[in-house]
């Protein structure tokens, strides 16, 4: 196979393409954040997950410590069963609790881990007992309206 | 009167079917030759140089400006809803999923596909393909197969360069000119773009487009009428047909990949 000066230019072109793909994978996408760290999985049940999606962040004190791996419906308890993959360098007490929060007013929903005080830490396969469901805007509004209606009817009675 | 019309209809349908059949046969023949073509890699390398390196300038400049415009327009819409930090996500997703593969393929069809068709068409008009056959050299293997593989290799790389440069363009306009926070620009992007679902599917798209555009260009050149007008209309048809099939294929692929 003869060599020509095209070799250099084609090599440069292919290199540039490879750099572009690497840039897209590492800088634009989330390759660094999830495939190189070891995870352990725990599950939790929620009455209502709102708009939580697989891949959403799990944060503690605002720092990402894991991702939501999968969400399924549990037909026995009629609850949502959420599987979380937590990074193994972060350990949490067994009585930690989970909350579904929203980043910003219209932002994505994420899970917040509030550490408990137990001596033992969560290990793979554990279930987190205390969970707080997502805040559903419609429920809030209807609660508010009911309260208002009650107040006004109480005001009229006497 | 009616019989001649019916006859013309039948002849046209038959001709259309025969064209499709010939195209399919040529496609599978080229696929079957890929082993032999890739073995003589010097030929493929020269085609990657011709199709890829020379398209790099137009791809880079267009990617940069598409990124600029996405940054401006995306910011204009997002700041109405108070979520200008999501600009990075918007720019990256639209480039990686759609604009990168599609616009790169359209530019490739105009820049490289047209020249492939004209080259092959002129070879046919000048009876160079017949001359090769006379020397017991298979023109499909010596001329078409290396170009086919050159295009398939070049286009995904060009599309990746387009997306990457476009994201940098969006960064320049969004962060450096408008003043969106750089940290949230990148972190929103990394939070929302998935390596396999978004970047991987974009690469799959550009490979499919590379096959489609290169094959259509080669086919139109190969079946061109061996006259100056024939080559001219084949070049036009090559650009039109490959652009339309890129857009059609993109719809099908998007429906398959991102439907949920």
Interface residues (C-beta under 8 A of the other chain):
Chain A: X1 X2 X4 X6 X7 X9 X10 X12 X13 X14 X16 X17 X18 X19 X20 X21 X23 X24 X25 X27 X28 X29 X30 X31 X32 X33 X35 X55 X57 X104 X105 X106 X107 X108
Chain B: X41 X42 X45 X46 X48 X49 X52 X53 X56 X81 X82 X83 X92 X96 X154 X156 X157 X158 X160 X161 X163 X164 X165 X167 X186 X189 X190 X191 X193 X194 X195 X198 X199 X202 X203
